[in-house]
Amino acid sequence: MNLVEASGIDVSGWAVNSEGQPIRTAPNRNPQYCYGWTFTNETTTVCCLWWEEMREDAAGIYTRLHVLEHQKIVPSGVRKLHTDDLAEALVSAHLRSTPIQVLVVSGERRSSPTDQKPSKVKFRQKDPTPWYVTEVNYERGWIVIRRGGRLVQGIWNSPIALAQPLAQDPEAIASDWESIDSLDLSHTEKTALRKARIGQGSFREALLARWGGKCALTGIAVKEALRASHCVPWAKADNTERLSPKNGLLLSATLDALFDAGLITFSEQGDLLSTPRAEKELHNITSARRLRENLDDQEKIFLRRHRLEEFDKASRLKAKGFTS
């Protein structure tokens, strides 16, 4: 509790239980907080990292957490909540390029994420040096956090550049994540929405299954190059539409960016439609047969909305007197 407070987090809540009544034990033994892995407020993120999992390379000290992978296999309950909270805090810090205050812990680590035997911490110490999330690998399920240095325009200022560029606007994603906090939803529902916002979680898994792990248009099967795209954009969709795989297409990274920008769309028959600006980006795409043969009626409805509302939006705004 003292280390969390020294990191800039208000710990006054530790003295009361979930009903607001004073707890019988010492505040630092409050089970609502003392077993937590992550502590956050509007400006600060504090994470507990195991000394035993830290490594060193030419760029310095780092740790690689397989927290995104563990989200899929950790049993439900308190440990699941801790895993989700840690993953969300780290991805949010990555999107914002904000530092993380690290509490270094050491002791007996559980053998696996599904091991029922709890870990035992025997040592805790606050690291005075800030850490940064330098890589979020959604495909392999890991997050890399590095000690010291700084981020310059999203690139790690070190001998080795490890920051993974985002296909989407990180400020927009971070803003949408904040808006999710204000919704009257369960923790599980909020987590699902956060994952869907970055094209992950059940939304992505459903699209991978729907299109057999291949780009809906080109058939590209390299998972690392595939993106879960929303037809009706996040800002315009309701929560049901945001999570519905029917409101999505599995596209290669280039097509995803063009689709998200409204530079390409698809007819309800699955034909590719593109703006003149996008034509030169599409010279390698010769057939849309796969999409034409697989669209169902609900997907056609969402694609029609994309075609009418998003396709060539810049040109339509310019015609109305607006400049892009």
C-alpha positions in Angstrom: 0.0 0.0 0.0 2.9 2.4 0.8 4.5 1.8 -2.5 1.3 2.3 -4.4 0.7 5.6 -2.5 4.3 6.7 -3.2 3.6 6.1 -6.9 0.9 8.8 -6.9 -2.3 6.6 -6.3 -4.9 7.6 -3.7 -5.1 4.7 -1.2 -7.7 6.1 1.1 -10.2 3.5 -0.2 -8.1 0.7 1.3 -9.5 1.5 4.7 -13.1 0.5 3.8 -14.8 -2.6 2.4 -16.9 -2.8 -0.7 -19.9 -1.5 1.2 -18.0 1.6 2.5 -17.6 0.3 6.0 -14.2 0.4 7.9 -12.4 -2.9 7.5 -11.5 -4.9 10.6 -7.9 -5.6 9.6 -5.1 -3.1 8.7 -5.8 -1.2 5.4 -2.8 -2.8 3.7 -4.5 -6.2 4.1 -7.7 -5.2 2.4 -8.3 -8.0 -0.1 -9.9 -5.7 -2.6 -6.5 -4.1 -3.2 -3.6 -5.9 -1.6 -3.6 -8.7 -4.1 -3.9 -6.4 -7.2 -1.4 -6.3 -10.0 -2.4 -2.9 -11.4 -3.4 0.4 -9.9 -4.4 3.4 -12.0 -5.9 6.8 -11.9 -6.4 9.4 -14.7 -2.7 10.2 -15.0 -0.8 7.3 -13.4 -0.4 3.6 -14.1 1.3 1.4 -11.5 2.1 -2.3 -12.3 3.7 -5.1 -10.3 6.4 -6.9 -12.4 8.3 -10.0 -11.4 12.1 -9.6 -11.0 12.4 -13.2 -12.1 10.8 -12.4 -15.5 13.1 -9.4 -16.3 15.8 -9.7 -19.0 18.5 -7.5 -20.4 19.6 -6.9 -24.0 21.5 -4.2 -25.9 18.6 -1.8 -25.3 18.5 -2.3 -21.6 16.2 -4.1 -19.1 12.8 -5.3 -20.3 10.1 -7.9 -19.5 7.8 -9.7 -21.9 4.4 -10.4 -20.5 2.1 -12.9 -22.2 -0.9 -11.2 -20.7 -2.9 -11.1 -23.9 -2.5 -14.8 -24.4 -3.3 -15.5 -20.8 -6.6 -13.6 -21.1 -7.8 -16.5 -23.2 -6.8 -19.3 -20.7 -7.0 -17.9 -17.2 -10.0 -19.3 -15.3 -12.8 -16.9 -14.3 -12.7 -15.2 -11.0 -10.4 -12.7 -9.3 -7.3 -13.8 -11.3 -9.2 -13.2 -14.5 -10.1 -9.7 -13.3 -6.5 -9.0 -12.5 -5.4 -10.3 -15.9 -7.9 -8.2 -17.7 -7.0 -5.1 -15.7 -3.3 -5.5 -16.4 -3.8 -6.0 -20.1 -6.1 -3.0 -20.4 -3.7 -0.8 -18.4 -0.7 -1.7 -20.5 -2.5 -1.4 -23.9 -3.8 2.0 -22.8 -0.3 3.1 -21.8 1.0 2.0 -25.2 -1.7 3.9 -27.0 -0.9 7.1 -25.0 2.9 6.6 -24.9 2.7 7.3 -21.2 5.2 5.9 -18.6 4.5 3.2 -16.1 5.5 3.2 -12.5 6.8 -0.3 -11.7 6.7 -2.1 -8.4 9.4 -4.8 -8.6 8.3 -8.0 -6.8 10.2 -11.3 -6.2 9.3 -14.6 -4.6 7.7 -17.9 -5.6 5.9 -17.5 -9.0 3.1 -19.9 -9.9 4.2 -22.4 -12.6 1.5 -21.5 -15.2 -1.5 -19.1 -15.6 -3.9 -22.0 -14.8 -1.9 -23.2 -11.8 -4.3 -23.0 -8.7 -1.4 -22.6 -6.3 -1.0 -18.8 -5.7 2.2 -16.9 -6.1 4.0 -15.7 -2.9 5.7 -12.3 -2.9 8.7 -12.1 -0.6 10.1 -8.8 -1.7 8.7 -5.5 -3.0 10.4 -2.3 -4.2 9.4 0.7 -6.2 11.6 1.4 -9.2 12.3 5.1 -9.4 12.9 4.8 -13.2 9.8 4.9 -15.4 9.1 2.1 -17.8 7.3 2.2 -21.2 5.3 -0.3 -23.2 7.3 -0.6 -26.4 5.5 -3.5 -28.2 2.0 -5.0 -28.2 1.9 -8.1 -30.3 -1.7 -9.1 -30.5 -1.1 -12.2 -32.7 1.4 -13.8 -30.3 -0.3 -12.4 -27.2 2.6 -10.6 -25.5 3.4 -7.1 -24.4 7.0 -5.8 -24.0 7.8 -3.2 -21.3 11.2 -1.5 -21.1 12.9 0.3 -18.3 14.2 3.9 -18.8 14.7 5.8 -22.0 11.8 7.6 -23.6 9.4 7.3 -26.5 9.8 9.7 -29.4 6.7 9.8 -31.7 6.0 6.2 -30.8 9.5 4.9 -31.4 11.7 3.7 -28.6 14.8 5.9 -28.4 17.4 3.1 -28.0 19.8 1.0 -30.1 16.8 -1.3 -31.0 13.5 0.1 -32.2 10.8 -2.1 -30.7 7.7 0.0 -30.8 5.0 -1.5 -33.1 3.2 1.2 -35.1 -0.6 1.3 -34.8 -2.8 1.1 -37.9 -5.4 3.3 -36.2 -5.2 6.8 -34.6 -4.0 6.1 -31.0 -5.6 9.3 -29.6 -9.0 8.3 -31.0 -8.7 4.8 -29.6 -7.6 6.2 -26.2 -10.6 8.6 -26.2 -13.0 5.8 -27.0 -11.5 3.6 -24.2 -12.2 6.4 -21.8 -15.8 6.7 -22.9 -16.3 3.0 -22.3 -15.5 3.6 -18.6 -18.7 5.7 -18.2 -21.0 3.1 -19.6 -23.3 1.2 -17.3 -21.9 -2.2 -18.2 -20.2 -5.1 -16.4 -16.4 -5.4 -16.2 -16.6 -8.3 -18.7 -18.7 -6.2 -21.2 -16.4 -3.3 -21.0 -13.4 -5.5 -21.6 -15.1 -7.0 -24.7 -15.8 -3.5 -26.0 -12.2 -2.4 -25.5 -10.9 -5.4 -27.3 -13.3 -4.9 -30.2 -12.2 -1.2 -30.5 -8.7 -2.4 -31.5 -10.0 -5.3 -33.6 -9.3 -8.0 -31.0 -11.0 -10.4 -28.7 -14.1 -12.3 -29.6 -14.8 -9.8 -32.5 -11.6 -10.8 -34.2 -11.9 -14.5 -33.4 -15.3 -14.6 -34.9 -14.1 -12.9 -38.1 -11.1 -15.3 -38.3 -13.6 -18.2 -38.1 -16.0 -16.6 -40.5 -13.4 -16.1 -43.2 -11.3 -19.2 -42.5 -8.3 -17.2 -41.3 -8.0 -15.4 -44.7 -8.6 -11.9 -46.0 -12.2 -11.8 -47.1 -11.2 -10.2 -50.4 -7.7 -11.5 -51.4 -7.5 -14.8 -49.5 -4.2 -13.7 -47.8 -3.7 -16.1 -44.9 -0.9 -14.4 -42.9 -2.6 -13.7 -39.6 -0.2 -11.0 -38.6 -1.2 -9.1 -41.7 -5.0 -9.4 -41.1 -7.2 -6.8 -39.4 -10.7 -7.0 -38.0 -12.4 -4.1 -39.7 -15.7 -2.5 -38.6 -18.1 -1.7 -41.5 -20.2 0.8 -39.5 -17.4 2.8 -37.7 -17.0 2.6 -33.9 -18.2 6.2 -33.4 -21.4 5.6 -35.3 -22.2 2.1 -34.0 -24.1 1.1 -30.9 -22.6 -1.3 -28.4 -24.3 -4.3 -30.0 -23.0 -3.4 -33.5 -19.5 -2.8 -32.1 -19.4 -6.4 -31.0 -21.2 -8.0 -33.8 -19.0 -9.8 -36.3 -21.7 -9.2 -38.9 -20.6 -5.6 -38.7 -17.0 -6.6 -39.7 -14.7 -7.9 -42.4 -11.4 -9.6 -42.1 -9.1 -7.6 -44.4 -5.4 -7.4 -45.0 -3.7 -4.4 -43.3 -3.6 -2.2 -46.5 -7.2 -2.9 -47.3 -8.2 -2.3 -43.7 -6.6 1.1 -43.7 -8.3 2.1 -47.0 -11.6 0.7 -45.8 -11.4 2.5 -42.5 -10.6 5.8 -44.3 -13.5 5.4 -46.7 -11.3 5.1 -49.8 -12.7 1.7 -50.7 -16.0 -0.1 -50.1 -17.9 -3.1 -51.4 -21.2 -3.6 -53.1 -23.8 -5.9 -51.7 -22.6 -8.4 -54.3 -19.1 -8.2 -52.9 -17.6 -6.1 -55.8 -14.7 -3.9 -54.8 -15.4 -0.1 -55.3 -12.6 2.4 -55.0 -12.0 6.1 -55.2 -9.5 7.4 -57.8 -7.1 8.2 -54.9 -7.0 4.5 -53.9 -6.7 3.0 -57.4 -2.9 3.0 -57.4 -2.9 1.1 -54.1 -5.0 -1.7 -55.5 -3.1 -2.8 -58.6 -2.3 -6.2 -57.1 -6.0 -7.0 -56.4 -7.5 -8.8 -59.4 -10.5 -10.6 -58.1 -13.2 -10.1 -55.5 -14.8 -13.5 -56.2 -14.2 -14.8 -52.6 -16.2 -12.0 -51.1 -19.0 -12.1 -53.7 -19.6 -15.8 -53.0 -19.6 -15.6 -49.2 -21.6 -12.5 -48.1 -24.8 -13.1 -46.2 -27.8 -10.8 -45.9 -26.8 -9.1 -42.6 -23.3 -8.4 -43.8 -24.8 -6.8 -46.9 -26.8 -4.4 -44.8 -23.8 -3.2 -42.9 -21.7 -2.9 -46.1 -24.5 -0.9 -47.6 -24.2 1.6 -44.7 -20.5 1.7 -45.2 -20.9 2.4 -48.9 -23.5 5.1 -48.4 -22.0 6.8 -45.4 -18.2 6.3 -45.5 -17.1 5.6 -49.1 -15.3 8.5 -50.7 -16.4 10.7 -47.8 -13.6 13.3 -48.4 -14.9 13.9 -52.0 -18.5 14.3 -50.8 -17.5 16.7 -48.1 -15.4 18.7 -50.6 -18.4 18.9 -52.9 -20.4 20.4 -50.1 -17.8 23.1 -49.4 -15.7 21.4 -46.8 -12.0 20.6 -47.2 -10.4 17.4 -46.0 
